[in-house]
Amino acid sequence: MRIIQIFLFLALVGLTVFFARKKYKEVYNNIMRGKEVEFDPADKPQRLKNMLLIALGQKKMFKNIIPAVLHLFIYVAFLFTQIELIEIMIDGLTGSHRAIWHLVGGTFLGGIYTLIINSIEILSVLAFIATLAFLSRRNLLKVPRFVKPEMEGWPKLDGNIILYLEILLLVGVFCMNVGDKALQMKGVYEATGPFLVSGTFANLFSGWSESALLIMERFGWWLHLSGVLGFLLYLPYSKHLHIMLAFPNTYFSSLKPKGEMDNMPSVTKEVQMMMNPDAPIEEPPADEEDGKFGAKDVEDYPWTTLLSAYTCTECGRCTAACPANQTGKTLSPRAIVMALRDRMEDKAKNEEEHGKDHDDGKSLLDYIAKESINACTTCNACVEECPVNINPMNMIVELRRYKIMEEADSTEEWNLMYSNVENNGAVWQFNPADRAKWVEDLD
């Protein structure tokens, strides 16, 4: 029986790695389509601080307290459960049963082991409650940010699938622990100390036979293991890839003040010449210009922006905070981020079918309406709200730059403003010599 367990375990893990590797590599390659980015080594302490506070500490989540607390239950339960998962992996690899307990049982560490298992079980109960609450918020209460147009179809299904999978994992944990504890009560397994939750439920199964309890315990063990491996397979297809990518995304996110945009060196030069023609103008480095303004497709963004697209949790906080969306405009910052990710996925699929050099004749602009691009007020609300430091505003600004500066595709009102700035140095139409006349009547 022990040999069979080891064989099945290795086969299951091996198949998971084999099938998951291709998709994870595809995601990595898609992210690396972006431009290279240089980082100042002196920024490392601040970047580590951001990662610990925002990705690990969930700092920005608590701007919305109710979902933050519910998410915290699932998040902390997920972290603690990894300890028991380590023991499951050791047992699967060696054919043992509760290997860590047999290593530390009877010592001071044995008490810590029991405390950890109890913590996992209590957190799992809280996670179960939170999962039901999230399912209700999405499907019964229909919280407005979860029923936007971009959430129809796969995004809605994806959000539900991961919650159902969470319930499946919790069922596996409790079947395993309840069966295990009931067998301990019968003297089949060595006692590991009191389990508050599973120990209570184990009393309900005290009348079951040893063989039935063994089936229950093994069923829970294999169910939890299969659920975890299935989760790893599913993750790169799901918005829940943020579980992994939130850490590098917050680490590599911009350290500039929020709202500060990246200026284009050639445009900056022209503005400086207009404002002060006699001042010495520093020529921008040749490698800073690639002959294109803004972004048309995924390759025009830095790879950190593409990373953030895969990090998006689709929580919709950006869209809920967007003033343009609140006033009925088509702009949804979440939809912009999702479109960038969809474009990367479609390009990868196209290259797999037709070869790497095949051009499908599309660009990111085919995924995002011009009206949405123009509706952004660059107020920075979406950036402020994102719990994992994604910057949808920058994505929109780069698309708008391309439309205006490469395709001359702008609105009549904006063109008038541009003309006034070019001729008068201000957005209003007046003689430049009259700019300072307003001060003449001042004391």
N, C-alpha and C positions, 0 to 999 in steps of 0.2 A: 504493500500500500504506500509505503514511504517513497519507493522508487517511482511509482505511478504519479504521485503528487509532484515530485521534482520534474519528471518528464513533461507533464501537462503545464506546469508553471513555466518552464523554459520555452516550451512551444508557444504558449500564449504571449509571453513577453517578447520572444523573437519575432513573431508575426506582427505584433504591435509596432516594434521598432522598424521593421521592414516596410510596412505600409505608411507609417507616419513620416518617415525620413524624407520622402519625396515632397510631401506638401510643405513641411517645415523649410526645406531647402528652397522651394518655390517662393515662399514668403520672404525669405532672406534675400533671394535674388531680386525680387520685386522692389524691396526697400533699397537695395544697392543700385537701382537704376538712377537714383538721384545724384545730384552733383556732390562732389567732395566738400567736406566742411573742416575747417581748421579750428582747434580748440586751444585756448591758453592754459598751460599746465597750472598756472597760478589760480585758476578758477576751480580747481578740483575740490577744495574744502567746501565751497559754497554749493557745488553740484552734489556732493555727497549729502550735505545738509538738506537740500531740496528733496533728494530721493528718500531719505529717512523720514522726513516730516510728511511729505505728500503721498508717496507710494506706500511706504510701510506704515506710517502713522495716520494715514487717511485724513490729514488736516483739513483739506478743502471740502470733504464730504459733509462736515458738520454745519455747513451753512443752511442745510435743510435737515432739521434734527430727526424727524420721524424715520425717513428712509435711511438716514445715516446710522441710527441705532440698529435698525433691522439688518442693514448691510454689515454692521460690525459683528453681529451675532454669527452670520455666515462666514465672514472673513476670519474671525478668530477661531471658530470651529474648524475651518479649513486648515489653518496653520497648525493647530494642536493635533488634528487627526493625522498629520504627516508623521508624527512620532509613532502612532500605532501602525501606520502604513509601513514604516521601516521594519517593524517587527514582523509584519505580514510578509514582506519581501524576504527577510532572513529565513522565516519558516518555509516559504516556498522554495527557496534555493537549497535548503538543507534537509527539508522534510521533517523538521522539528515542530514543536507546538509551544508557543509563547517562549521563544528562545531568550528574549531579554529578561523575562521573569526568572527563568531557570538560572540565568547568569547572576542576577542580583538578589533573588529571593532569600529571605532570612537575614539580610543585612539592612543597614540604614537606607541603602538605595532601593531596597524592596518597598519601603514605605513611600518613597518618592514615586516609584512606579505605580503603586496603587492610587496615589494622589493624582497623577497624570491621567490615568484611565478614568477616574471619577470626573476630572475636569473635562475630558473629552466627551463623556456621556452627558454631562449637564449642558455643555456648549452645544452638543448635537440636538438636544431637546429644544434649546433656544433657536438653533438654526432651522429646525423643522417648523417652528412657529413662524419664523421670519419668511421661510419659503412659501408657506401658505398665504401669508400677508402679501408677498410680492405677486403671487399668482392672482390674488383677489384684486390688487391694484391695477394689474394689467388687463384682466378679463371681466371683472365684475364692476369695479368702481370706474374703470376706464379713465384713469388720470390723463388729462388733456395731452401732456407731452408724449404719451405712449400711443396716441391714436392719430398722429400726424400722417399725411400722405406717404412720406418716405418709409413709414413703419408698416405698411401693408405688405402682405405676402411673407417672404422669407424672414425679414427682420422680426416680425411678430412671432412667427413659429420658432425661430432661433431662441428668442427670449424665454419662451415657454419650455422648449426642449431642455434647456440647461437647468431649469427649476425642477422639472420632472426627474432629471438625472440626479439632482441633488437629493431628492426624496429617496431614490433608489439606493444611493450610497448610504444614506442614514438607515434604511431598512437593513442593508447588509451588515452594518456595524452592530445594530442591536440584535439581529438574529444570531450573529456570531457570539456576542458577549452574553446574551441571555442563555443561549444553549451551553456556552462554556461554563457559566456560573451554576446552572442547574446540574451539570455533570460534576462540578466541584462538590456540590452538596451531596451527590451520590458517592463521592470518593473516587470517581474515575480519573479526574484531573487533580493536580496538586492545587490546594487553595492559594489564592493570590491576594487575600484580604477582601474587605467588603467593597462591593460595587453598588453604589447607592441606587442607581436607576435600574441597571440590568439585574441586580440582586433582588430588587422588589418584584420585578416581572418574573424572575426565575421561579418564585414560589408558586406562580400560576401553572407552571409546567412540571411541578414536582411529581405528578402522577404519570408522566410520560416514561416510556421505557428508555433504557440507555441507547439503544440503536436509533430510536426516533430523535432523541436529543443530539446524538452524533450527526445525524443527517441535517438537523436544523443548524447546528454549529458550523458544519462544513459548507452548507448552502450559503450561510451568511458570509463565511470567509471567501468563498469563490465569487459570490455576488459582489462584494465590496471590491475585490481585486479586479474583476472584470469591468466593474463600473469605472474604476480609476483608469484602467488601460483604455477603455472606450472613450473616456473623457479626453485622454491625451490624443487619441486619434481624431476626435471631433474638434478639438480646440482650434487648430489653424483654419477651420472653416467657419468659426463662430466669432462673434464680437467678444467672447470671453477670453480671447487671446490676450486681452489686457491684463490678465492675471500674471502673465510673464512679462509683457512689454511695458507695463506701467513703470517698472523700475528703470530700464534704460531710457525711456522717454522722458521721465522727470529729471534724470541725470543730465541728458543732453539738451534739455529745453533751454531756450534763450534766457540769458541773465540780464538782458537789457530791460530798462523800465517798461512796464506794461504800456502799450500804445505806441511805443517808439517803432517807427517803420524803418526798413532798410532802404537807404537812399541809393539811387543809381548814380555812380560816379560821373558819367558823362552829362547827366541832367544837372547834377550838382554844379559841375563846372560851368554850364551855360547860365544857371541862375546867378552864380557868383560874378560872372562877366557882366550880366545885365544890371546887377545891383551896384557894382563897383568896377567899371571897365578898366580903371587904371591900376587896380590891385594885381599883384603877381598871382597867377593861377597855377596851382600845382596839377600837373598832368596825372590822370589816374593811371595806375599800373596797367600794362597791356593785358595781363591775365585776368583783370577784373571785368573785362567786357567780352562777351561772346557774340556780339553782333545782334542780339535779340533783346527786346524789352519785355519784361513780364514773363508769364508762363502760359504756354499753350497745351502742353502735355506733361505727363508725370516726370519725364527726364529734365524738365526745366526747373524743378524744385530741388532743393538740397535733400539728401537722403534722410535727414532728421525730420523733415516734413512728411515724407512717405512713411517713416516709422510711426509718426503720430497718427496717421490715417488708420494704420492697423491697430493702434492702441485704443481707438475710440470705443467706449463702452455703450454707445447709442443711448445714453441715459436721457438725453434731450434737455439737459439743464441749459445748454447754450441757446437752443431754440426758444425755450420758455422765457429766457431773459432778453431775447433780441427784440428791440423796439420796432424794427421793420416787420417782423413776423407778428407781433402783437397788434399792429395796425392793419393786418390783412394782406401784407405783401407776400409774394411767393418765396422770399428768402427764408431758408432754414439753414443755419450754420451746420447743424448735424447732417443735413442732406448733402452739403458741400463736401464734408469730410468723407461721408459714405460713398459719394460719387468718385472721389479720388481713389479710394480703395477698390471700388468696382472696376475702375479703368485699369488699374494695375492687374487685377485678376483677369480681365478680358484680354489684355495684351499678352499675358502669360499663356492663356488658352489658345489664342490666335497663333502665337509662335510655336506652340507644341503641335498644332495641326498643320501649319503651312511653312514652318521654318523661321529662323530667327530674324531674317532680313525682310520678311513679308510685311507689307504696309496695308493695314485694313482700311486706310483712308479716313480714319476717324481721329479725334483728339478729345481731350478732356472737355472742351467746349461743347461737344455733342452730348455731354451728360448733364450739363448745367445750363439753365435758361439765362439768356442775357438779362432779363428782368431781375432775376435773383442777384446777379453780379452787381448791377447798378443800384440795387436797393440798399446795399450796405452803407451805413453811416459812419463806419469805422469808430464806433463808440467804445469798443473794447469790452462790452458786456459779456460776449461769448467767451473771451479769453479769461476774464475774471471768474466766470462760473465753472469752467471745466475742472473736474476733480483730478485730472491727470495731466494738466498743463498743456493741452492741445491749443493751437492758435488758428482757429478757422478764419479769423480776420485777415491774417497774412496770406492765406491761400486765395481769398477773394480779391485782395488788393493786387496780387500778381496776375490773376486772370484779367482783371479790369485794365491793368497796365498794358497787357498784350492787346486787348480789344481796341483800346484807344490809340496806342502808340504804334502798333504794327498794322492794324487793320483800319485805322481811322474811323472806327465804329463807335461814335459817341452821340449823345443827345444834343439837340439844338441849344438848349439852355447851357449845357456844359461847354459847348464850343464857344458860345458868347463869352463865358467866363474866362476860358483859356485865352481868347483873343484880347480881352481886357488886361489880363495879367501880362501878356507878352508886350502889349503896346503901352500900358499905363503903369505897370508894376503893382497893380491892385485889381481886385475883382470888379470894381465899379468903373463905369465909363465916364472919365473926365480927363481934363488936360493934366498931364503929370506935373506941370508947373504950379498947379493949383492945390497940390496935395497938402501943403502946410498952411493954407489960408485960414483954416479954422482957428489957428492959434493967435491971429492978429487981434481978436477982440478980447483976449484974456488979459487979466491984470498982470 
